[in-house]
Amino acid sequence: QVELVESGGGLVQTGDSLRLSCAFSGGSFSSYTMGWFRQAPGKEREFVAAVTKSGSSTYYAASVEGRFTISRDSAKSTLYLQMNDLKPEDSAVYSCTADQVAAVRAMATKVNLDAWGQGTLVTVSS
């Protein structure tokens, strides 16, 4: 069974950078499309970014494109989210997800993705 464990969240100021990590175990990392979602208090969970199984292609929500970069390291079975120029509206619990079937764009809307992590909290102060 796939297990995902996020790390790297914290309290930062507007304009700062932060890198999140998601450790993958329990399966073949290269067989999964990987992605990040976030959920702010009182709001619905929203798609942030996704990366193909090979890492060759990515897809971003409009709200983060140009500021966030998703990447994966197959040797370490780890997914990353580099977040630059953070804004207060980026504050949320960030969760990584994995799916064997979804393409990167489909991951934004697919119901019942294969696996989810517990999440890591990012707070951006103004």
C-alpha positions, 0 to 999 in steps of 0.5 A, a space after each residue: 500500500 502506497 504511503 505518502 509523508 509530507 514535510 517542510 511546512 512552516 511559518 514564513 513571511 510574504 515573499 519568502 520561499 519554502 520547499 515541501 517534500 513528499 516521501 513515497 513508499 509502498 509501491 513503484 514511484 515511477 508508476 504514479 503521476 504525482 501532485 500537490 493539493 492544498 486546503 485553507 481553513 473554511 475552503 475546499 481543497 484545491 489543485 496546486 500542481 502535478 507532474 508526470 510519471 517520468 517528470 518530463 511534464 508538469 501542470 499548475 493551477 493558474 494561481 501558482 504558475 510562475 511561482 511554484 515548481 513541482 519536481 520529483 526525484 526517482 532515486 529518492 522516491 520523493 516529490 517536491 514543491 518549491 514555493 517562491 514569492 509566497 503570499 498570505 493566500 498561499 496559507 493552507 495545509 498542503 497534501 501530496 497525492 499519487 495516482 497510477 492512471 490520471 494524467 497531469 491535467 486530469 489529476 486536477 479534477 479526478 475523484 478518488 485519487 489512489 493515495 494521499 498524505 496527511 499534509 503539512 501546514 504552510 502559513 504565510 504572514 503579511 
